[in-house]
Amino acid sequence: MMDARRPGAFALTLAMFVAGAAASCTDTNNEPASTYRRVPVSSLSSPDAAAPVPGYLWFAGSELNAFTHEQTLASSDKGPAVMVAPSLLTATFHDLVFDHDGNVWTIPIMGDEIIRIPRSGLAGDIRPLADLTIKSSALKSPQALAFDDAGNLWVVNYNGTSASIASIVRFDAVRGLAPGTPTLEPSATIGPGADKAMISRFSQGSAVAFDTDGHLWFGSASTVMRFDSPSTLQGTVIATPAAIISTGEAYASLVIDGVGSLWITATQTQYFVLRYDSPGKLTGIVAEPPKARVALPTSSATFAGGMAFDATGSLWVSMSNQILKLSNPSNMIGNVSPGADVVLGLPPTSYPDLASKLAFWPKPPGLPLF
C-alpha cells in the first residue's frame, strides 16, 4: 500500500488500459464480443444452480479469474483458464467471497454496491447476470468483504467516515436474500470515532477476516486490529480493539490457517508474509514479533496482496504479476526466505486487485470462513 493508497496504482492503471484495448469486456457499451455467449443465470432454486464449477483458485481484479485444480499442480505462465465477466458497467472488482452454496459475492469498483453471481454463472466464457445487487447508503467505496459463521456479511469501506478513513459495516442474514435489488441498512457500523490515533489506524482499510474463535480482524495500511464478540455489536460503534498489531510495515491482506494462526501480507523494502500463532491471545499494543517473517521470492512485483490455504496446508500468495505457492508454511520459524514451489504467471489482462483475497472453491475442509 504505497502511493498512499495502492502500491500497484500505476501498474493497475496500465493493466486497465491494456485490458481495455485488448478485451471487449471493458468497452463502455458493456456488450460482449461475438465470441461470448450471454447465458441467463438460473434461479438459486433451480437444480442447474449446482452445476460443477471448473474454477478452483479464484481472485478478483480484472474480471473474476480462476485457475483450475490441474493448473495449480505445476508452474506456468499461461494465466487463469477461467474468466468470468459479469454483465455490468465495469469489468473490474475489488474482492470476492463464496457462500456455502458456491455463489460468489463481489464488489464492483463502481457503484457502491455488492453483487451476487449464482454458481451456475461461474463456468467461464460467459457474461452472467447478477441475481442480487445490494445497495446501501452505508456502502462508501467498499473494498473487502467476508461472511461470519452466522451468515452475516461484513464489508470494509475505504471512504467509510471520510476520505481514505475506513469503516466496517455488517449486514445481517443476507445469504438467503431473494434475487432483486434491495436497499439495506447495516446492523452495525464500526468506525474510529474522534480519536486521532484511531483515525490513523483506520486509514486505507483493505482487509477483513474471522478467526476460529469468531473474532473479527481488520487490516489497514499501518495496523491490524482484532475485535472480540463482533456479533453482539449494534448500531454505530466506536472502535475498541482488543489487540493492535503495528510493525512499521504496510499491510494488505489477512488470512487464518487451519490451526488458527493469523497471516498478514506486509511490505517495507521488500515483500513479506507475517505469521502470528494463537492470535486470540494477543492483547493491547502487541509488542512481540511475529512467529515467522517469510520473505516472498519475487523481485518484479509491485505489491503482495491476497492469500489462501489449500487442502494440504500450503499457502498461496497473490502478487501483482504472479501467484506463489509456499509448502509447509506452518514449519517456518523466524526470518525465512523460501523458494516458491509453484509460480502461476499472470498476464496483464488478468491482474488481481490489492484488496482481493484468494479463494478456493470448493473450500478446503478445516478452515474458517473466507
N, C-alpha and C positions, 0 to 999 in steps of 0.2 A: 504494500500500500504506500507507495511513494507518491509523488506527484501532487500532492497531499491526498488525493483520493484513490487513485489506482496506479500501481507501478507499471501496468501494461497499457496505459491510456493511448500512447502513440501507436503501439502495436495493434491495439484494439481498433483504433480509427483506420489504420492502414488495412487491417484484415477486413473490416467492414466495407472499405472501398473496393478491395479486390473481389469480395463476395458479391457486391452489388454489380460489378462489371461482368462477373462470370456466371451468376446464377439468377434466373428469373424470379426465384422465390423472394428476392429483395426488391423487386420492382414496386413502385408506388401504387400501381393499379392492382396489386395483390392477386393477379391472375396467374395460375400455374402455367408452366411451359407445356407444349403439346405432348411431351413425354410423360407428364404426370397424369395420374388418374384421380379425379375427385370422387372419393368414396364416402357416401353418407355414413356417419357413425351410428352404430346400433345403440338401441336403448340399453341402459345398465341391466335391465331385467331380461334382456334377450340372451339366449344361450350362446349366440355368437360373441358376446362380450368376453367370454372366457377363452377365446382363441389364443393359441400359443403366441408368445412374443419372441421374435428372433433376437432382439437386443438383449445384452447381458450386462455390460458395464456402461452406464449412462452418464451423460453430463449435459448441462445447458450452456448455451452461448449463442453461436450462430446456428440457429435451429436447435432441435433436441437430437443429440447424436448418441450412438451406441456401438460399441464393439461387441461382436458375437463371442460366445464362450470359446469357440475354436480360435478366434483371433488373439485371445488373451494368453494362449499357450506358448507363444513364441514372439520374439521381437519382429517388428515390421514397420515399414514406412507407408503402408497403403492407406492408412486412415480408417475411421469407423465405417463399417459396412452398412449401418442403418442410419438414415437421416429422416427425421420427421419434421415437417414444416407446417405447423398448424395454420389454418386459414385465417390470418389476422392481418392487420395493417403493418405489423412488424414481424420480422423473422428472427429476432434476437431476444434472448431470455437471460434472466439473472440466475435463477436457481430452479431446482426441481425436487420433488419428493414423491414416492409411491405410497399409496394407501394399501390396506390389506388385500384389496381386490385386484391390485395391479393397475389401477388407474393412476395416471401421473398428474400431479398438480404443479403448476409452473407460473412464473412471474414474467410477463412480457415487459420489455424495457419501457414501453409506452402505455399510458392509460391508467396507471394506479389501480390495477386490478389483478386478480388471481383467477386462473382458468383451470378447469379440469378436462383432461383428454381421456376418454374411456380407453380401456385396454385394447379394444378392437381397433383403435385408430393408431396403434403404435407399430404397425407392420412395416413401415418404411415405404418410400416411393409413393407416398400419398400426401394429400393436404387435408388432414382431418379437421372437422369442426369441433370446437369445444362444446360440451354439453352443459357446462356450468361456468358462469362468469360471475365472480364475487366482486361487487362494488362496495365501497365504504368511504366515508369522509375521513376515517381513521387511517386509510392507506395513503402514505405520503412518501413516494419513491421507495416502494417496498423492494428489499434486496434479497432476503433469505427467509426460508420457511421450514417448519418441522412440525410433525404431529407428536403429541404426548400420548401416553399409554391409554388415556380415556378417549382418544379420537379428537381432541381439541386441536385447532390449528394455531400455531404461534408464528408471527411474522415480524421480522426486523425491518423497520422503516429507516431509510438512510437520512431523510429530512424529517424526522419524527417531531421534534419540538421546535427546531429552527434549521437553518441551512447547515447540513452535514452533522447535525446533532441527532442521534438516533432515538427511537422509542421502540418498545416491544409491545405488540398487541396480541390478544388472544380472542379467537372466535370459537365459541363452544359448539360441539356436536355438528360439525359441518360435513363429515364424511357421508352421512345419509341424506344430504340435501337432494331434492329432486332437480332434474335439469331445469335450467332457466337462468335469469339474471337478477338474483336477489341483491338488495342493498342491506348490508348488515351493520350492526353496531357491535363493537367489541365488548366482551365481558370484563376485560381488564386491560389497562394500559400502564406500562412501566416506563417511567421517564426519570431524568436526572434531578428534577427539581431545580432549586436556585443555587445549590452549592457549586462553586466554581470548579472544585476538584472533580466532582462527579460529572459535571458537564463535560469536562475534558475527557473523562473516561468513556463517555458515550459518543465521542467524536468518531465519525466514519465507521459506524457499525456495519458488520458484514456477515455475521455467523450466529447460529443458534443450534443447540443440541441438548439432548436429555441423557443423563447418565442412568445407570442401572437402578439407582435409588429414586429416580423420578425428579432429581434436581435439574433445574434449568441452568444451562451455561450460555453465556452471551459473549461474543467477541467483537472488539472494536479495533481500531488501528493500534492502540497502545496498551490495551488492557483486556484480560479475560476475567469474567466475573461469574460467580455461582449464586443462584437464588434458590433457597430451600422452600419446599411446600408451595410451588407456584400455583397449583390448582386451587388453593384457598384464597388467592388474591382476587379482589373485586374492585371495579371502578378505576379511578385514577390513583396510581400508586407511585410514591417517591422511592426510588431505588435504595434498598438497604442490603447490599450483597453480603453473603456470609463469608466469602473468600474473594480475594482480588490478586490476580497474577499480573505482574508487570516486570519484564526482564530487560526493558530498554530496547526491545526489538519491535518491528511492525508485524502485526498478526493478520491472518487472512481467513483461516478456516479451522473448524473443530470437528473431532470425531471421537467416539468412545469405542474401545475394543471389547472383545468378548469377555474379558475379566474385569472390565470396568475402568481401565486406565484412560486418562484423557490425553489426546494427541492434538498438537497445535502446529500449524504451519507458520513459520516466522522468517523474517529477513532482516539483516543489518548490512553487512558487507557481502554476505552470501546467503544461500537459502538453507533452512533447517526445518526439521520436524522435532518438536519437543514432546517428551512423554512425562506425565505426572501419574504415578501409581496412587491408588486409594484417594482420588481427588475429593471424595466426600468428606474426608477427614481434615482437609485443609481449612484453616480459619484465618480471618483478618487479612492483613497485608502479608502475602506469602513470601517468606524470606528464603526458604530452602530452594536449592537449584532443582531443575528437572532431573528425573532419574536417568534420562537419556537425552542427548542432544545429537541428532542424526544429521550430518551434513549431506545434502542431496547431491547426487552425482550429475551435475549439469553446469555448463558454463555459458550457454547461449540463451537461456530463458529470461523473460522479463518479469515473471512472478511465479511463486509457488502457491497454489490455491487449494482446491478441494481434495478430500481424502475419502477412502473407504477400505474396509477389510473384506476379504473374500472368505470362502468357507474353510480354507486351510489356515487362516490367520495371517496371511500375507497382507501387507499394507500397500495400497495403490495411492499414488500422489499425482495430482494434476498440475502440470506446468503449463506455461503459455504455449509451448510448441511440442510437448510430448507428455505421455503418461508413463510413470515409472512404477514397477513392482519391486518391493523390498521384502524378501522372505525372512521369516523368523524374527520379526521386529521386537517381540517381547523379550528376546535374549540379549538385546542391545543394552549396554550399560555405559554411562558416562559419555564422553565425546567420541563418536564413531563416524567413520566415513565409508560406508558400504558401497559396493557397486550395485547397479540395478540388475535384477535377474531377467526382467523383460522391459523393453522400451518400445512403446507404441507411438510412432510418429504421428503428428497432426498436421494436415495441410492447412494453408492459410484460410481456406473456406470452412474449416471445422474447429475454430478456436473456442476454448472454454471461457466462460465469464469468471472473473476473480471470485465472485460470491457463490458460484455453483459448487455444491458438493458433488462428489462422485456417488453413484448409487448402483448397487447390484440388484437385478431382478431376475429370478426370484431372490428374495432377501436371504442371505446366509443364516442358518439357524444359530441361536445363541447370542445374537447381537441385539442391542437396544434398537428402538425405532429410529428411522433416519432423522 
